[in-house]
Amino acid sequence: MHDFFQDVRFALRMLRKAKAFTVAALVVLALGIGATSAIFSVVNAVVLRPLPYPDSDRVAVLHSDFRAQGLDEMPYSIPEFHDLRSQNRSFEALAAYQMRDANLGGVEPPERLLVAAVSPSFFPVLRVEAAPGRTFTPDEEKLGNDRVVLLSHALWQRRFGGDSGLVGRSIQLNGNPHTVVGVLPRGFALPSKADLWIPLAPTALDASEERRNWRNHEIIGRLKPGVTLAQAHEDLGAIYRRMFGEERSESTAPRVRVRTLKDFTVGETGTTLLFLLGAVAFVLLIACANVANLLLARTAARGREIAVRAALGAGSGRIAVQFLIESAVLALLGGALGLLLALWGVDALVAIDPDRLPRAEEIQLDGVVVAFTLGVSLLTGVVFGVIPALHAGRVDPAEVLKEGSRGTAGGRMGRFRNALVVAQIALALVLLAGAGLMTRSLAAMTRAPLGFDPQGVLTAKLALMGPRYEDPKARAAFFRDLLDRVRHLPGVSAAGVTTGLPISRRNTQSFAVEGRPLAPNQRLPYAIRREVSPGYFEAMRVPLISGRLFNEQDTEGAPLVAVVNQALVAAYFPDGNAIGARIGRPCGDPEECPQMTIVGVVGNVREVEVEDTLAPAFYAPYAQTAWMNVAIAIRTSQDPTALISALRSEIRAVDREQPIYEALPMQVLVEQRLGPRRFALEILGIFALTALVLAAVGLYGVTAFAVAQREREFGIRLALGAEARDILGMVLRKSLVLTGIGIGAGLVASLALSRVMASVLYGVSERDPLTLAIACPVLAGAALLASFFPARRATRVPPAIALRAE
C-alpha cells in the first residue's frame, strides 16, 4: 500500500511537471467522459431505471395490432375491454382509461385541464395510493356516482395552495360540481401528464355491441405472479380469435400487442437514446486512442528516465505498474472534469425537447451516474494506459543509454501509434456518416409535401364542456358565432375549426362503400376521420381537386356529406370517380350508421406524422356532429402570435368561461413533430464534430512526434541538397496513407453498422453513397490540414543542427 501511494504522489508530480501534456490529455478525456456520462444520465433515467411504481415490470399495456389493415396499433372499445377483463387468465386486474379535456371553472382565469377518465382498478394496477384522501371505489364506475375527482399534486399546489382541507369539497369541472376525494403523490402524472382523474363510467350505449368498433380506450393490466408477457400474449390471442371469429384470415384479423408499461412509455425514444449512447462510445474510444498516443509519445520521450530507473534496479513490472497508475490518475482527473461537463450537458440535452423526452423530470446526475463515470474513468485509464505501461516495462536500459535520449520513430511502438490513428479516423468516419445520414433524413422530412401550408396560420384548441354545451346545436352555434367574429379581425383571410389538426393524433374509423359488400375474408377498410367547418380547408390551403368543399348549408338536419382525400380515392375507387358515392360505418343499420355522400376530393394531407405515408382520410362537416374538443385554424397576413390576444378576447365575448390552450403557429407544431429527429441529429452532429477534431488532433500529434524524432534525418537530407517540397511530400504521404487506411476501415464499419441507422431514417437509404462521398473528403481534408503544419516544420529544420549532432 505504501508503494501504491508513493506511485500516486509520483504520478501527480510528473503530471504537474508536464503541464502541456496534462492539459491536452485532460481536455480530451473530459470531452469523452463528460459526453458519455451526460448521455448515460438520460439513458439511465429514461430506459434503464424502472418506473416509479411497485413491481412496475409486471404492468403491461395492451393494444390491437392493425398493421395487416395498413394501420399501426389501436386502442379498445368498452365492449372489447369487458371481454378481455372477464375472459383473460393472465392478469390480476385490467384497467381502461381515456384522455379528455375539462374546464376548471369557478376560478379566475378559467383553465383547461388534461383529464384521465380511468376505471377504478387503474390505481390498484399501478399500486398507487392517494395522500391525502383515497382513490376511486368500484361503485364510482357507475353513472350517477362518478362526480368525484382526484387531483395531481402539481395542480393541488398550483391552483389550491396545497390545502389539505380541499378533500371532501367540490370544484367546478365543465360547469358541474365534482367532489375531491384525494390527491395523488408528487410526480404521479400517468397517463400523459394528466392534471386530474375522474371515474370512467361508460353509458349503456358505450357498453353496447353497437359501439364495439369505437376504439378509443387504452388498457393496462398487472400480470399474475409467474405469468410472462409471452404467455399473456398467447392468452389474449385466443380471446381475440373468439372476438373476431375463427373464420377471419390471418391477414385480415387484428392481433394483440402486449408490452411492459416502461416500453410503452419510452417508445421509439429508447432506440434513439441507445443509438446515441453507442455513438458517444465511439467518441470515448477516439479520446482513449488520442490519450494513448500522447502517452506513447511521452513514454518515448522519457526513455532515458526509464532506462536509468531500470539500471538502478527497478523491475519491469514495477515500472509498468507505476506508468499504469499514472494513467489511472490522469483518467480519474479527466473523469472529475467530465462529470462537471456532464452537469451542463444533461441540462442542455433535456432543454432541447423536454416535452417529447419521456420521463424528462427524472433525469439527473445521481449516484448511479457518478458510479458509472467512476467506472468509465478507471476503464478508460486501463484502456489507454496499458500499452504505454507495457512498453515502459520492456525498455532495454543499455540500448537506450547507448542511443542517447532521443528515441526512434519506427519500431513496434511507432506501428501501434499508427494503428491508433487509423482507428480514430475509422471511428470518426462512422460518426460523420451517421450525422450525414441524419442530416439528409431531416432534410427529406422537411422537404416532404405536407399537403397544407403552415406558414401564417395560428392554431388554438378549445374544449366546450358543461351543461350549456350538451346539445350539439349549442356547440355548433358557438363556433359559428366565433368564426364570424374571427374572420372580421384585421389581417385574417380565412378561419375554420377541426377535430384534429394535421400531424397530430390518429383518429380512424372503419367504413364501407355503399353497394360494395365485403368478401368473406376481405379486410375492413379504415381511414382517418376529421370533422371540419367551412373555411378550414381555405385556412390550411388544402387544394380542392374536384367537387366542392363544405358550406354553411351543411348543417344538422341537412343531407350527410363528406369530402375525401386522393389517397382514399386511389385505394377504393379504381376508376377515380368518387363524387356521388356514399360511405359510412358498416353496421348494416341505415339509421344507426347513416351514409354520407361524397361531394368533394381534396389533396392528401399528412394527418398523423411528417414521415407517415399518406393514408386514406375523409372529412365530415363539423356542424353535422359538433364535437366538444376542437382546434381553430386562422390564416393571417401578420405574425400569427399577434392574434392570440385578439382570439382570446373574441372567445370571451362569446363565453367568458371558455379558455383556449396550446395557442401556437402551425409552423411551430410542424417543427415540434420534427423535434425527436432534430434532437438526435444535433447530438450526433456534436459527437461527429468532436470525433473529427479529435481524429485530426491525433493525426497531428503522431505526425508532429514523427517529425521531432526524425529531425536530424531531415536536417541531413536538406544539407545534402533535398528540396523542401520533397520533405513535405515525404511526411504528407505517410499521413495520407494512414488516413486512407482509416477511411477504408471506416467505410467497412459504416456499411456493417448501417442497419442500426435504418429505423431512424426517412427518405434516405442507410447506405446512401452521397453521404459517404461527402464524409470521406471532409475527413481526408481535415487529416491533410492536421498533417500539413508539422510537415511544413520538417522542411524548416536548419541543416546545421544535424551536422552538429553528427
Buried (B, 14 or more C-beta within 10 A) or exposed (E): EEEEEEBBEBBBEBBEEBEEBBEBBBBBBBBBBBBBBBBBBBBBBBBEBEBBBEEBBBBBBBBBBBEBBBBBBBBBBBBBBBBBBEEBEBBBBBBBBBBBBBBBBEEEEBBBBBBBBBBBBBBBBBEBEBEBBBBBEEEBBEEEBBBBBBBBBBBBBEBBEEEEEBBEEBBBBBBBEBEBBBBBEEEBBBBEEBBBBBBBBBEEEBBBEBBBBBBBBBBBBBBBEEBEBEBBBEBBEEBBBEBBEEEBEEEBBBBBBBBBBBBBBBEEBBBBBBBBBBBBBBBBBBBBBBBBBBBBBBBBBBBBBBBEBBEEEBEBEBBBBBBBBBBBBBBBBBBBBBBEBBBEBBEEBBEBBEEEBBBBEBBBBBEBBBEBBBEBBBEBBBBBBBBBBBBBBBBEBEEBBEBEEBBEBEEEBBEBBBBBBBBBBBBBBBBBBBBBBBBBBBBBBBEBEBBBBBEBBBBBBBBBBBEBBEEBEEBBBBBBBBBEBBBEBEBBEBBBBBBBBBBBEBBBBBBBBBEEEEEEEEBBBBBBBBBBBBBBBBBBBBBBBBBEBBEEEBBEEEEBBBBBBBBBBBBBBEEEEBBEBBBBBBBEEEEEBEBBBBBBBBBBBBBBBBBBEBBBBBBBBBBBBBBBEBBBBBBBEEEBEEBBEBBBEBBBEBBEBBBBBEBBBBBBBBBBBBBBBBBBBBBBBBBBBBBBBBBBBBBBBBBBBBBBBBBBBBBBBBBEEBEBEEBBBBBBEBBBEBBBBBBBBBBEBBBEBBEBBEEBBBBBBBBBEEBBEBBBEBBBEBBBEBBBEBBBBBBEBEBEBBEEEE
